[in-house]
Amino acid sequence: MRQRRLMNEINVVPYIDVMLVLLVIFMVTAPMIQTGSVDLPSVGKSSQPPVAPLEVIIKADASLALRDRAKGGAEQIVTRAELPTRLKQAQAANPQQAVLIAGDRSVKYEVVLGVMDELQRQQVVRIGLLVQPVATGK
């Protein structure tokens, strides 16, 4: 009996047929695809420089002070009742000017939340908390 020789060839004809069919499918469907356009924002100089924020300072005895860094940064003592009107006067030129609340370390957080709540009720738009990072002892 004769031994059979192993055939170690790959028949690539079916693979070529599949590739040609896929090529025809892509060529037919490619013109039908709708291309999307993305409107990217343009970068340019802003018409106005950013305005320095107003700071509401809550001292250790829960008294309030107002600091406008755009106008020199001097503190003005205010009462809780006149704080919203003073902020509205300071924001008359720029209503989007941010208001930062800076509380003393020893003041209760309840007082800070009370000031923030009062400003929100008076429709002050941008309110934030001013924090000081903890110094690392390296």
GUDO-407052 format. One record per residue: residue number from 0; residue in one letter; x, y, z of N, C-alpha, C, O in turn. Coordinates in steps of 0.001 Angstrom, whole numbers, plus 500000, padded with zeros to 6 digits. Each point is the difference from the previous one (the first is absolute). Layout:
<sites>
+------+------+--------+--------+--------+--------+--------+--------+--------+--------+--------+--------+--------+--------+
| resi | resn |   n.c1 |   n.c2 |   n.c3 |  ca.c1 |  ca.c2 |  ca.c3 |   c.c1 |   c.c2 |   c.c3 |   o.c1 |   o.c2 |   o.c3 |
+------+------+--------+--------+--------+--------+--------+--------+--------+--------+--------+--------+--------+--------+
|  NUM |    A |      X |      Y |      Z |      X |      Y |      Z |      X |      Y |      Z |      X |      Y |      Z |
...
+------+------+--------+--------+--------+--------+--------+--------+--------+--------+--------+--------+--------+--------+
</sites>
This chain:
<sites>
+------+------+--------+--------+--------+--------+--------+--------+--------+--------+--------+--------+--------+--------+
| resi | resn |   n.c1 |   n.c2 |   n.c3 |  ca.c1 |  ca.c2 |  ca.c3 |   c.c1 |   c.c2 |   c.c3 |   o.c1 |   o.c2 |   o.c3 |
+------+------+--------+--------+--------+--------+--------+--------+--------+--------+--------+--------+--------+--------+
|    0 |    M | 500816 | 498851 | 500000 | 499184 | 501149 | 500000 | 500878 | 501236 | 500000 | 501034 | 500073 | 500665 |
|    1 |    R | 498515 | 500873 | 498575 | 500766 | 501245 | 499889 | 499572 | 501006 | 501068 | 498820 | 500109 | 500336 |
|    2 |    Q | 502135 | 500601 | 500175 | 499666 | 501024 | 500980 | 499541 | 501262 | 499297 | 500497 | 500363 | 498934 |
|    3 |    R | 498574 | 500272 | 501672 | 499502 | 501257 | 499443 | 500927 | 501124 | 500413 | 500520 | 500030 | 501115 |
|    4 |    R | 499670 | 500884 | 497969 | 500791 | 501194 | 500336 | 499064 | 501067 | 500557 | 498908 | 500214 | 499472 |
|    5 |    L | 501521 | 500451 | 501590 | 499208 | 501075 | 500558 | 500077 | 501214 | 499097 | 501053 | 500362 | 499474 |
|    6 |    M | 497806 | 500239 | 500374 | 499958 | 501196 | 499172 | 499998 | 501214 | 500933 | 499042 | 500206 | 500745 |
|    7 |    N | 501995 | 500574 | 499220 | 500109 | 501135 | 500895 | 499880 | 501318 | 499229 | 500876 | 500863 | 500069 |
|    8 |    E | 498044 | 499264 | 499217 | 499699 | 501220 | 499274 | 498659 | 500526 | 500491 | 499124 | 499230 | 500395 |
|    9 |    I | 500725 | 502089 | 499576 | 498738 | 500613 | 500408 | 499311 | 500487 | 498744 | 500603 | 500658 | 499152 |
|   10 |    N | 498124 | 499007 | 500747 | 499216 | 500456 | 498871 | 499449 | 501385 | 500342 | 499114 | 500109 | 500848 |
|   11 |    V | 501388 | 500956 | 498510 | 499630 | 501377 | 500319 | 498882 | 500525 | 499116 | 499558 | 501132 | 500196 |
|   12 |    V | 499980 | 498111 | 498862 | 498964 | 500463 | 499088 | 498708 | 500366 | 500743 | 499417 | 501032 | 499667 |
|   13 |    P | 500098 | 498202 | 501309 | 498782 | 500423 | 500712 | 500198 | 501317 | 500778 | 499078 | 500810 | 500102 |
|   14 |    Y | 502102 | 499386 | 500430 | 500268 | 501240 | 500729 | 499989 | 501207 | 499065 | 499519 | 501071 | 500370 |
|   15 |    I | 501000 | 498759 | 498443 | 499998 | 501085 | 499013 | 498571 | 500313 | 499577 | 499651 | 501165 | 499813 |
|   16 |    D | 499522 | 497807 | 500035 | 498599 | 500223 | 499643 | 499279 | 500803 | 501084 | 499236 | 500913 | 499686 |
|   17 |    V | 500993 | 498765 | 501552 | 499362 | 500715 | 501107 | 500474 | 501450 | 500028 | 499196 | 500911 | 500201 |
|   18 |    M | 502074 | 499306 | 499602 | 500534 | 501365 | 500012 | 499424 | 500829 | 498846 | 499718 | 501184 | 500185 |
|   19 |    L | 500104 | 498229 | 498645 | 499431 | 500731 | 498872 | 498533 | 500347 | 500269 | 499552 | 501089 | 499640 |
|   20 |    V | 499700 | 498008 | 500984 | 498615 | 500284 | 500331 | 499930 | 501151 | 501007 | 499171 | 500897 | 499845 |
|   21 |    L | 501680 | 499094 | 501180 | 500028 | 501096 | 500977 | 500388 | 501318 | 499343 | 499438 | 501041 | 500337 |
|   22 |    L | 501498 | 498934 | 498747 | 500416 | 501202 | 499287 | 498836 | 500592 | 499214 | 499796 | 501214 | 500014 |
|   23 |    V | 499444 | 497942 | 499304 | 498851 | 500472 | 499231 | 498945 | 500596 | 500930 | 499399 | 501025 | 499678 |
|   24 |    I | 500371 | 498339 | 501476 | 499015 | 500523 | 500955 | 500425 | 501376 | 500502 | 499176 | 500913 | 500051 |
|   25 |    F | 502085 | 499254 | 500317 | 500480 | 501298 | 500483 | 499967 | 501058 | 498903 | 499713 | 501164 | 500280 |
|   26 |    M | 500568 | 498462 | 498499 | 499974 | 500976 | 498906 | 498574 | 500457 | 499705 | 499795 | 501147 | 499604 |
|   27 |    V | 499233 | 497992 | 500577 | 498617 | 500367 | 499745 | 499442 | 500852 | 501144 | 499270 | 500960 | 499752 |
|   28 |    T | 501064 | 498700 | 501498 | 499420 | 500715 | 501140 | 500733 | 501285 | 500353 | 499414 | 500853 | 500666 |
|   29 |    A | 501821 | 499331 | 498928 | 500772 | 501189 | 500376 | 499360 | 501305 | 499528 | 499994 | 500954 | 500779 |
|   30 |    P | 499468 | 499161 | 498008 | 499387 | 501272 | 499596 | 498701 | 500310 | 500757 | 499561 | 501150 | 500012 |
|   31 |    M | 499822 | 497851 | 500616 | 498739 | 500226 | 500694 | 500186 | 500504 | 501432 | 499038 | 500457 | 500618 |
|   32 |    I | 502160 | 499469 | 499910 | 500240 | 500391 | 501387 | 500005 | 501518 | 500113 | 500680 | 500690 | 499241 |
|   33 |    Q | 498544 | 499826 | 501726 | 499955 | 501436 | 500256 | 501186 | 500374 | 500886 | 500215 | 499395 | 501051 |
|   34 |    T | 500529 | 501579 | 498529 | 501128 | 500442 | 500821 | 499514 | 501064 | 500971 | 499230 | 500888 | 499633 |
|   35 |    G | 501215 | 499017 | 501573 | 499620 | 500967 | 501019 | 501058 | 501091 | 500112 | 501185 | 499766 | 499766 |
|   36 |    S | 498362 | 501426 | 500596 | 500960 | 501080 | 500203 | 499937 | 500429 | 501452 | 498930 | 500047 | 500608 |
|   37 |    V | 502226 | 500262 | 499932 | 500115 | 500428 | 501385 | 500421 | 501457 | 500007 | 501017 | 500370 | 499413 |
|   38 |    D | 498194 | 500450 | 501255 | 500344 | 501413 | 500125 | 500856 | 500180 | 501237 | 499492 | 499964 | 501120 |
|   39 |    L | 501790 | 500226 | 498687 | 500915 | 500179 | 501114 | 499996 | 501452 | 500444 | 499881 | 500901 | 499169 |
|   40 |    P | 500247 | 499337 | 502117 | 500038 | 501389 | 500468 | 501298 | 500664 | 499579 | 501056 | 499372 | 499932 |
|   41 |    S | 498832 | 501898 | 499791 | 501198 | 500729 | 499603 | 500620 | 500644 | 501233 | 499308 | 500379 | 500945 |
|   42 |    V | 501983 | 499728 | 499017 | 500729 | 500587 | 501114 | 500416 | 501395 | 499592 | 500630 | 500196 | 498961 |
|   43 |    G | 499024 | 500748 | 501843 | 500371 | 501376 | 499718 | 500104 | 500769 | 501292 | 499742 | 499467 | 501079 |
|   44 |    K | 500624 | 501748 | 498810 | 500107 | 500827 | 501186 | 498612 | 500433 | 500431 | 499147 | 500328 | 499176 |
|   45 |    S | 500648 | 499667 | 502120 | 498711 | 500425 | 500508 | 499924 | 501517 | 499969 | 501018 | 500687 | 500090 |
|   46 |    S | 497783 | 499820 | 499782 | 499832 | 501443 | 499882 | 500289 | 500703 | 501320 | 500422 | 501156 | 500008 |
|   47 |    Q | 499352 | 498152 | 501112 | 500261 | 500590 | 501296 | 500901 | 499083 | 500816 | 499837 | 498781 | 499961 |
|   48 |    P | 501100 | 501784 | 500769 | 500799 | 499152 | 500881 | 499133 | 499493 | 501149 | 499022 | 500653 | 500363 |
|   49 |    P | 501313 | 498213 | 500205 | 499185 | 499489 | 501104 | 500038 | 500954 | 501194 | 501034 | 500594 | 500308 |
|   50 |    V | 497830 | 499538 | 500347 | 499870 | 500913 | 501123 | 500371 | 499252 | 501276 | 499600 | 498854 | 500202 |
|   51 |    A | 501165 | 501809 | 500649 | 500368 | 499390 | 501279 | 498740 | 499790 | 500840 | 499111 | 500852 | 499996 |
|   52 |    P | 500802 | 498039 | 500714 | 498777 | 499706 | 500752 | 499860 | 500881 | 501246 | 500970 | 500552 | 500518 |
|   53 |    L | 497802 | 499552 | 499927 | 499716 | 500652 | 501279 | 500167 | 498960 | 501099 | 499684 | 498827 | 499804 |
|   54 |    E | 500812 | 501601 | 501348 | 500191 | 499071 | 501106 | 499150 | 500436 | 501174 | 500041 | 501159 | 500414 |
|   55 |    V | 499185 | 497903 | 500123 | 499272 | 500211 | 501245 | 500802 | 499275 | 501070 | 500128 | 498776 | 499963 |
|   56 |    I | 500408 | 501974 | 500985 | 500864 | 499432 | 501036 | 499185 | 499866 | 501278 | 499432 | 500974 | 500494 |
|   57 |    I | 500520 | 497808 | 500033 | 499316 | 499743 | 501263 | 501079 | 499837 | 501061 | 500779 | 499048 | 499964 |
|   58 |    K | 499260 | 501875 | 500968 | 501040 | 499996 | 501024 | 499631 | 499060 | 501135 | 498899 | 499449 | 500016 |
|   59 |    A | 502009 | 500365 | 500932 | 499820 | 499034 | 501088 | 498799 | 500347 | 500874 | 499364 | 499105 | 500557 |
|   60 |    D | 500319 | 502186 | 499569 | 498850 | 500391 | 500815 | 498711 | 500069 | 499184 | 499018 | 500582 | 500460 |
|   61 |    A | 500965 | 498841 | 498345 | 498859 | 499919 | 499080 | 499626 | 501352 | 499409 | 498903 | 500152 | 499463 |
|   62 |    S | 501996 | 500841 | 500626 | 499753 | 501271 | 499318 | 500429 | 499855 | 498544 | 500826 | 499151 | 499665 |
|   63 |    L | 498604 | 501687 | 499475 | 500233 | 499892 | 498562 | 500794 | 501192 | 499488 | 499880 | 501113 | 500514 |
|   64 |    A | 500923 | 498638 | 498477 | 500730 | 501057 | 499309 | 499934 | 499693 | 498515 | 499915 | 498838 | 499603 |
|   65 |    L | 500123 | 502195 | 499585 | 499935 | 499862 | 498542 | 501277 | 500560 | 499408 | 500408 | 501113 | 500333 |
|   66 |    R | 500233 | 498114 | 498783 | 501233 | 500433 | 499346 | 499803 | 499907 | 498492 | 499619 | 498952 | 499479 |
|   67 |    D | 500643 | 502145 | 499828 | 499952 | 500024 | 498534 | 501426 | 500151 | 499505 | 500569 | 501091 | 500052 |
|   68 |    R | 500013 | 497808 | 499466 | 501393 | 500031 | 499553 | 500181 | 500825 | 498737 | 501104 | 500471 | 499723 |
|   69 |    A | 497837 | 499711 | 499514 | 500097 | 500809 | 498790 | 500185 | 501477 | 500341 | 500518 | 500765 | 499186 |
|   70 |    K | 499062 | 499636 | 502011 | 500095 | 501401 | 500405 | 500965 | 500189 | 501163 | 499725 | 500794 | 500899 |
|   71 |    G | 501360 | 498519 | 499103 | 501030 | 500207 | 501003 | 500076 | 498941 | 501065 | 501084 | 499776 | 500540 |
|   72 |    G | 497847 | 499569 | 499791 | 500040 | 498912 | 500962 | 499861 | 500413 | 501446 | 500351 | 499215 | 500880 |
|   73 |    A | 499154 | 501977 | 499414 | 499801 | 500415 | 501389 | 498721 | 499367 | 500545 | 498989 | 499909 | 499303 |
|   74 |    E | 501077 | 499655 | 501955 | 498830 | 499384 | 500632 | 499040 | 501072 | 500488 | 500411 | 501022 | 500550 |
|   75 |    Q | 498298 | 498724 | 499237 | 498951 | 500885 | 500497 | 499095 | 499172 | 500895 | 499467 | 498975 | 499574 |
|   76 |    I | 500360 | 501465 | 501659 | 499136 | 499296 | 500948 | 498542 | 500206 | 499572 | 499565 | 501125 | 499754 |
|   77 |    V | 499695 | 497769 | 500163 | 498582 | 500068 | 499629 | 499201 | 499156 | 500980 | 500530 | 499085 | 500630 |
|   78 |    T | 498204 | 501232 | 499486 | 499114 | 499165 | 500809 | 499358 | 498957 | 499094 | 500059 | 500094 | 498774 |
|   79 |    R | 499339 | 498928 | 501846 | 499378 | 498930 | 499209 | 498811 | 500516 | 499197 | 499708 | 499475 | 498926 |
|   80 |    A | 499608 | 501540 | 501578 | 498834 | 500537 | 499304 | 500399 | 500810 | 498770 | 499294 | 499974 | 498992 |
|   81 |    E | 501814 | 500736 | 501073 | 500389 | 500843 | 498865 | 500947 | 499302 | 499019 | 500367 | 500582 | 498980 |
|   82 |    L | 500025 | 498191 | 501316 | 500914 | 499269 | 499107 | 499429 | 499801 | 498590 | 500706 | 500283 | 499032 |
|   83 |    P | 498049 | 499245 | 500803 | 499492 | 499804 | 498630 | 499924 | 501298 | 499191 | 500304 | 500001 | 498807 |
|   84 |    T | 499296 | 501097 | 501828 | 499923 | 501266 | 499244 | 501377 | 500497 | 499623 | 500173 | 500551 | 498912 |
|   85 |    R | 500822 | 499271 | 501960 | 501366 | 500416 | 499672 | 500568 | 499145 | 498869 | 500728 | 500501 | 499144 |
|   86 |    L | 498938 | 498212 | 500856 | 500465 | 499133 | 498912 | 499331 | 500374 | 498686 | 500655 | 500014 | 498958 |
|   87 |    K | 498065 | 500286 | 501075 | 499298 | 500409 | 498777 | 500585 | 501296 | 499457 | 500120 | 500160 | 498786 |
|   88 |    Q | 500246 | 500771 | 502098 | 500627 | 501248 | 499551 | 501359 | 499726 | 499377 | 500349 | 500597 | 498982 |
|   89 |    A | 500415 | 498508 | 501619 | 501333 | 499680 | 499470 | 499901 | 499240 | 498685 | 500879 | 500122 | 499146 |
|   90 |    Q | 498054 | 499092 | 500683 | 499819 | 499220 | 498779 | 499189 | 500743 | 498940 | 499625 | 499401 | 498992 |
|   91 |    A | 500099 | 501869 | 501206 | 499177 | 500739 | 499043 | 500655 | 500048 | 498620 | 499312 | 499868 | 498988 |
|   92 |    A | 501995 | 500318 | 500958 | 500695 | 500068 | 498710 | 500176 | 498619 | 499376 | 499959 | 499869 | 498777 |
|   93 |    N | 500234 | 499106 | 502039 | 500224 | 498653 | 499498 | 499184 | 499011 | 500840 | 500467 | 499555 | 501048 |
|   94 |    P | 498317 | 500097 | 498504 | 499149 | 499106 | 500801 | 500546 | 498580 | 500127 | 499575 | 499262 | 500889 |
|   95 |    Q | 501353 | 500338 | 498247 | 500566 | 498653 | 500064 | 501251 | 499928 | 500871 | 500690 | 498980 | 500007 |
|   96 |    Q | 499612 | 502095 | 500729 | 501170 | 500014 | 500864 | 499795 | 498994 | 501136 | 498952 | 499988 | 500646 |
|   97 |    A | 502038 | 499186 | 499585 | 499887 | 498946 | 501008 | 500091 | 500586 | 501401 | 500634 | 501029 | 500231 |
|   98 |    V | 498713 | 498282 | 500692 | 500045 | 500358 | 501420 | 500581 | 498806 | 500744 | 499454 | 498898 | 499944 |
|   99 |    L | 501660 | 501328 | 500754 | 500647 | 498950 | 500771 | 499769 | 500244 | 501481 | 500115 | 501128 | 500478 |
|  100 |    I | 499559 | 497808 | 500245 | 499786 | 500090 | 501437 | 501220 | 499394 | 500683 | 500326 | 498831 | 499792 |
|  101 |    A | 500346 | 501981 | 501030 | 501182 | 499550 | 500736 | 499673 | 500022 | 501485 | 499791 | 501069 | 500573 |
|  102 |    G | 500164 | 497774 | 500046 | 499677 | 499906 | 501412 | 501245 | 499763 | 500824 | 500920 | 499308 | 499565 |
|  103 |    D | 499109 | 501262 | 501618 | 501101 | 499773 | 500932 | 499977 | 498535 | 500432 | 498962 | 499341 | 499945 |
|  104 |    R | 502183 | 500166 | 500481 | 500121 | 498601 | 500385 | 499102 | 499660 | 501191 | 499491 | 498883 | 500093 |
|  105 |    S | 500315 | 502062 | 500806 | 499251 | 499705 | 501226 | 498504 | 500281 | 499881 | 499249 | 499701 | 500928 |
|  106 |    V | 500303 | 500864 | 497954 | 498570 | 500300 | 499854 | 499254 | 498709 | 499664 | 500521 | 499131 | 499302 |
|  107 |    K | 498251 | 500761 | 501207 | 499201 | 498808 | 499728 | 499579 | 499977 | 498530 | 499740 | 501034 | 499385 |
|  108 |    Y | 500203 | 497769 | 500090 | 499620 | 499834 | 498594 | 498548 | 500414 | 499782 | 499609 | 500353 | 498888 |
|  109 |    E | 499608 | 499602 | 502162 | 498602 | 500411 | 499936 | 499883 | 501485 | 499628 | 499080 | 500391 | 499282 |
|  110 |    V | 501847 | 500424 | 501203 | 500002 | 501427 | 499675 | 500334 | 500203 | 498521 | 499391 | 500832 | 499327 |
|  111 |    V | 501580 | 498401 | 500177 | 500379 | 500088 | 498583 | 498822 | 499602 | 499119 | 499716 | 500668 | 499005 |
|  112 |    L | 499597 | 498252 | 501353 | 498834 | 499569 | 499225 | 498875 | 501016 | 500062 | 499267 | 500175 | 499026 |
|  113 |    G | 500589 | 500493 | 502104 | 498981 | 501036 | 500118 | 500258 | 501166 | 499076 | 499071 | 500519 | 499381 |
|  114 |    V | 502194 | 499905 | 500513 | 500354 | 501090 | 499085 | 499785 | 499554 | 498553 | 499484 | 500763 | 499184 |
|  115 |    M | 500909 | 498013 | 500504 | 499816 | 499491 | 498637 | 498519 | 499909 | 499654 | 499604 | 500331 | 498882 |
|  116 |    D | 499586 | 499230 | 502051 | 498557 | 499892 | 499771 | 499380 | 501381 | 499771 | 499143 | 500164 | 499131 |
|  117 |    E | 501286 | 500808 | 501638 | 499476 | 501363 | 499840 | 500369 | 500567 | 498627 | 499183 | 500668 | 499367 |
|  118 |    L | 502028 | 499073 | 500176 | 500421 | 500490 | 498680 | 499213 | 499310 | 498886 | 499647 | 500634 | 499006 |
|  119 |    Q | 500079 | 498083 | 501153 | 499222 | 499289 | 498983 | 498563 | 500495 | 499956 | 499405 | 500075 | 498925 |
|  120 |    R | 500029 | 500265 | 502234 | 498639 | 500542 | 500017 | 499934 | 501379 | 499354 | 498946 | 500397 | 499503 |
|  121 |    Q | 502150 | 500327 | 500496 | 500037 | 501326 | 499383 | 500430 | 499929 | 498531 | 500316 | 501031 | 499406 |
|  122 |    Q | 499702 | 497774 | 500001 | 500324 | 499753 | 498595 | 501417 | 500429 | 499623 | 500222 | 500491 | 498893 |
|  123 |    V | 500735 | 499331 | 502013 | 501407 | 500172 | 499635 | 500376 | 498758 | 499210 | 499829 | 498877 | 500475 |
|  124 |    V | 500691 | 501330 | 498304 | 500115 | 498899 | 499045 | 501152 | 499047 | 500319 | 499777 | 498798 | 500149 |
|  125 |    R | 501428 | 501708 | 499956 | 501176 | 499133 | 500134 | 500558 | 500117 | 501410 | 500568 | 501027 | 500372 |
|  126 |    I | 499265 | 497908 | 500407 | 500464 | 499970 | 501387 | 500968 | 498837 | 500149 | 499744 | 498900 | 499510 |
|  127 |    G | 501359 | 501349 | 501163 | 500971 | 498940 | 500240 | 500586 | 500124 | 501389 | 499794 | 501001 | 500686 |
|  128 |    L | 500940 | 497974 | 499727 | 500668 | 500006 | 501296 | 501497 | 500144 | 499768 | 500578 | 499314 | 499158 |
|  129 |    L | 500034 | 501570 | 501586 | 501439 | 500220 | 499903 | 500668 | 499123 | 501041 | 499686 | 500091 | 501187 |
|  130 |    V | 501225 | 499068 | 498382 | 500684 | 499098 | 500913 | 501498 | 500242 | 499931 | 500529 | 500483 | 498998 |
|  131 |    Q | 500132 | 499173 | 502083 | 501444 | 500121 | 500055 | 500576 | 498602 | 500092 | 499609 | 499232 | 500878 |
|  132 |    P | 501313 | 500419 | 498233 | 500545 | 498631 | 500051 | 500819 | 499775 | 501268 | 500618 | 500921 | 500535 |
|  133 |    V | 499369 | 497842 | 499926 | 500764 | 499632 | 501184 | 501468 | 499910 | 499610 | 500346 | 499366 | 499003 |
|  134 |    A | 500515 | 501269 | 501785 | 501433 | 499955 | 499719 | 500546 | 498640 | 500377 | 499727 | 499494 | 501088 |
|  135 |    T | 501039 | 499915 | 498020 | 500602 | 498706 | 500271 | 501321 | 500217 | 500719 | 500774 | 500886 | 499637 |
|  136 |    G | 499477 | 498327 | 501355 | 501209 | 500155 | 500808 | 501127 | 499097 | 499523 | 500325 | 499016 | 500664 |
|  137 |    K | 500271 | 501301 | 498201 | 501106 | 499177 | 499472 | 501319 | 500585 | 500414 | 501050 | 499457 | 499657 |
+------+------+--------+--------+--------+--------+--------+--------+--------+--------+--------+--------+--------+--------+
</sites>
